[in-house]
Amino acid sequence: MALAARSSAVILDASAFVRRHLPFVNAYQTGAGWDALGDPTRRSIVECLAERPRAVGELADQLPVSRPAVSQHLKVLKHAGLVTEQAAGTRRIYRLNPIGVAALRDQLDTFWNRALTSYTDAVEQPTEERP
């Protein structure tokens, strides 16, 4: 029993050492905005909010999900920085966050420009003639 206690203490000490001295780096970080838009219901909510700001009930009327489900999706979109909310009496009005949407657009522009540059480089390479 004492050996098991020492082994777990060593593992805990090693974990603490790693947390303290080796910072976490997410090499595949794409951003919360893209992750949030991976769900079709959230994309539908974003499409509705692109037309105009709306309350949860208005969104739920437009979608095949319940109000609580819409609220959960809005929470994810808000956490991703794509949606903001404002109190209007007893309701909360949601709208797209222009800063968050602009950030996604900038990322997409960067991806697109890289792809075009790579395509241009590939097309401009001399081709070898075959006999």
C-alpha positions in Angstrom: 0.0 0.0 0.0 2.9 2.4 0.8 4.4 1.7 -2.6 1.1 2.7 -4.4 0.9 5.9 -2.4 4.5 6.8 -3.3 3.9 6.0 -7.0 0.8 8.2 -7.1 2.7 11.0 -5.3 5.5 10.8 -7.9 3.0 11.0 -10.7 1.3 14.0 -9.1 4.7 15.7 -8.7 5.6 15.0 -12.3 2.2 16.4 -13.5 2.8 19.5 -11.4 6.3 19.9 -12.9 5.0 19.6 -16.4 2.1 22.1 -15.9 4.5 24.6 -14.3 7.4 24.3 -16.8 5.9 23.2 -20.1 3.1 25.5 -21.3 0.2 24.0 -23.3 0.4 24.8 -26.9 -2.6 23.9 -29.1 -0.9 23.3 -32.5 -4.2 22.8 -34.3 -6.1 25.8 -32.9 -8.6 27.0 -35.5 -10.6 29.2 -33.2 -13.8 28.9 -31.4 -15.7 30.6 -34.1 -15.1 27.9 -36.7 -15.9 25.2 -34.1 -19.1 26.9 -33.2 -20.1 27.1 -36.9 -19.6 23.4 -37.3 -23.1 22.7 -36.1 -25.9 23.2 -38.6 -28.3 24.7 -36.0 -25.8 27.3 -35.0 -25.2 28.2 -38.7 -28.9 28.6 -39.1 -29.0 30.9 -36.0 -26.2 33.0 -37.5 -28.1 33.2 -40.8 -31.2 34.4 -38.9 -29.2 37.0 -36.9 -27.6 38.2 -40.1 -31.0 39.4 -41.2 -31.7 41.3 -37.9 -31.3 41.0 -34.1 -33.8 38.6 -32.5 -34.9 37.2 -29.2 -34.6 33.5 -28.3 -38.3 33.0 -28.9 -38.1 34.5 -32.4 -35.2 32.2 -33.2 -37.0 29.2 -31.8 -40.0 29.9 -34.0 -37.7 29.8 -37.1 -35.9 26.6 -36.2 -36.9 23.0 -35.5 -35.4 23.0 -32.0 -36.8 24.1 -28.6 -36.1 27.4 -26.9 -33.8 25.8 -24.3 -31.8 24.3 -27.2 -31.6 27.7 -28.9 -30.4 29.2 -25.7 -27.6 26.6 -25.5 -26.6 27.2 -29.0 -26.5 31.0 -28.4 -24.3 30.4 -25.4 -21.8 28.6 -27.6 -21.9 31.4 -30.2 -21.5 34.0 -27.5 -18.5 32.2 -26.0 -17.0 32.0 -29.5 -17.4 35.8 -29.8 -19.9 35.6 -32.7 -23.0 36.8 -30.9 -23.7 39.6 -28.4 -26.8 40.0 -26.2 -28.6 43.0 -24.9 -31.3 43.2 -22.3 -34.6 44.6 -23.5 -37.1 44.5 -20.6 -37.5 40.8 -19.7 -36.1 39.6 -23.1 -32.6 39.3 -24.3 -31.9 40.4 -27.8 -29.1 38.7 -29.7 -27.2 40.1 -32.6 -24.1 39.2 -34.6 -20.9 40.5 -33.1 -19.2 42.4 -36.0 -15.8 42.0 -34.5 -16.1 38.2 -34.2 -17.5 37.9 -37.7 -14.7 40.1 -39.1 -12.1 37.9 -37.4 -13.6 34.9 -39.2 -13.6 36.8 -42.4 -9.9 37.7 -41.9 -9.0 34.1 -41.3 -10.9 33.0 -44.4 -9.2 35.7 -46.5 -5.8 34.5 -45.2 -6.6 30.8 -46.1 -7.9 31.9 -49.6 -4.9 34.1 -50.3 -2.5 31.2 -49.3 -4.4 28.8 -51.6 -4.3 31.3 -54.5 -0.6 31.9 -54.0 0.1 28.2 -53.9 -2.0 27.7 -57.1 -0.1 30.5 -58.8 3.2 29.1 -57.9 2.2 25.6 -59.2 0.9 27.0 -62.5 4.0 29.2 -63.1 6.4 26.3 -62.6 8.0 25.3 -65.9 6.6 22.0 -67.2 8.9 19.3 -68.6 8.2 18.3 -72.1 7.6 14.6 -72.6 9.0 12.7 -75.7 
